[in-house]
Amino acid sequence: MNVCMNECNLSVSRRYVGLPDAYSNPEGLPIANLFWLWWIIKAWGFYHFALKRYPFLEAGLKGWDDNKSAEENSKAFSWVPGVAYRPEREAQVRALLKDHPRGEQVVQALAELHGWLSDGGNS
């Protein structure tokens, strides 16, 4: 989790362009927010900051039902909209980001972030 300005290859002003929020994708993932959390850990070491926020997204999974529409599921969001990344849904996330210029990097970042933060950082 070292500084990654070259690895991230993203300027501060463009890193979230085109990434969906929790309400604008069928997975309910706040992709822009999750990528931001990954970025601030890598760039500035804000691990504990991100660790305090991820459980709210994990809690969102309790009310999520893959058999319901995203619109129906989003009605159950708490004051923190969205759900945590689910490794078993990686193919669906890849499909969501297939046209994004950094889609592969974002998917890898989401998976890495989940590994760091899931289960209170104990996974």
C-alpha positions in Angstrom: 0.0 0.0 0.0 2.7 2.5 -1.0 2.4 5.7 -2.9 1.3 4.9 -6.4 1.2 8.0 -8.5 2.9 6.2 -11.4 1.1 2.9 -10.8 -2.3 4.6 -10.6 -1.4 6.6 -13.7 -4.3 8.9 -13.0 -4.4 12.6 -12.4 -6.4 13.7 -9.4 -8.9 15.5 -11.6 -9.7 12.5 -13.8 -9.6 9.4 -11.7 -13.4 9.0 -11.3 -14.6 10.1 -14.8 -17.1 7.7 -16.1 -17.3 5.4 -13.1 -20.9 4.7 -11.9 -22.3 5.3 -8.5 -24.5 2.8 -6.6 -27.7 4.0 -8.2 -26.5 3.8 -11.8 -25.5 0.1 -12.1 -27.4 -3.2 -11.6 -24.8 -4.4 -9.1 -25.5 -1.6 -6.6 -21.7 -0.9 -6.4 -20.6 2.6 -5.7 -17.7 2.0 -8.1 -16.5 5.6 -8.1 -16.5 5.7 -4.3 -14.8 2.3 -4.0 -12.1 3.3 -6.5 -11.6 6.5 -4.5 -11.1 4.5 -1.3 -8.5 2.3 -3.0 -6.8 5.4 -4.4 -6.5 7.2 -1.1 -5.1 4.1 0.6 -2.5 3.7 -2.2 -1.6 7.4 -2.5 -1.9 8.6 1.0 -2.0 5.6 3.3 -5.6 6.3 4.5 -6.2 2.6 5.3 -8.0 3.2 8.6 -10.2 5.9 7.1 -11.3 3.4 4.4 -11.6 0.6 6.9 -14.2 2.6 8.9 -16.3 3.1 5.8 -16.4 -0.3 4.2 -18.6 -2.0 6.8 -21.5 0.2 5.8 -21.3 -1.2 2.3 -20.9 -4.8 3.6 -24.1 -4.2 5.7 -25.8 -3.1 2.5 -25.4 -6.7 1.2 -27.8 -8.0 3.8 -30.7 -6.3 2.1 -29.5 -7.0 -1.5 -31.3 -9.7 -3.5 -29.9 -10.6 -6.9 -33.4 -11.7 -8.0 -34.7 -8.1 -7.6 -34.1 -5.2 -9.8 -31.4 -2.6 -8.9 -34.2 -0.1 -8.4 -36.0 -2.3 -5.9 -32.7 -3.1 -4.1 -31.7 0.5 -3.9 -34.7 1.3 -1.8 -33.1 -0.7 1.0 -29.8 1.4 0.9 -28.9 3.0 4.2 -27.6 6.5 4.5 -24.5 5.1 2.7 -25.8 4.0 -0.7 -24.4 0.8 -2.2 -23.0 -2.6 -1.4 -19.5 -4.0 -1.0 -17.6 -5.6 -3.9 -18.4 -9.3 -4.2 -15.6 -11.4 -5.8 -18.2 -13.9 -7.1 -19.7 -11.1 -9.2 -16.5 -10.1 -10.8 -17.7 -11.0 -14.3 -20.7 -8.7 -14.0 -18.5 -5.9 -12.8 -16.1 -6.4 -15.7 -19.1 -6.2 -18.1 -20.2 -2.9 -16.5 -16.7 -1.4 -17.0 -16.0 -3.0 -20.4 -16.1 0.4 -22.2 -14.3 2.4 -19.5 -10.7 3.2 -20.6 -9.4 2.0 -17.3 -12.0 -0.7 -16.6 -9.5 -3.5 -16.0 -7.5 -1.4 -13.6 -10.7 -0.4 -11.7 -11.8 -4.1 -11.4 -8.4 -5.0 -10.0 -8.5 -2.1 -7.6 -11.9 -3.1 -6.3 -10.8 -6.7 -5.7 -7.6 -5.4 -4.0 -9.6 -3.0 -1.8 -12.1 -5.8 -0.9 -9.1 -8.0 0.2 -7.8 -5.2 2.4 -11.1 -4.1 4.0 -13.6 -7.0 4.0 -14.5 -8.5 7.3 -13.0 -5.6 9.2 -9.6 -6.0 7.5 -9.3 -9.6 8.6 -9.8 -11.4 5.3 
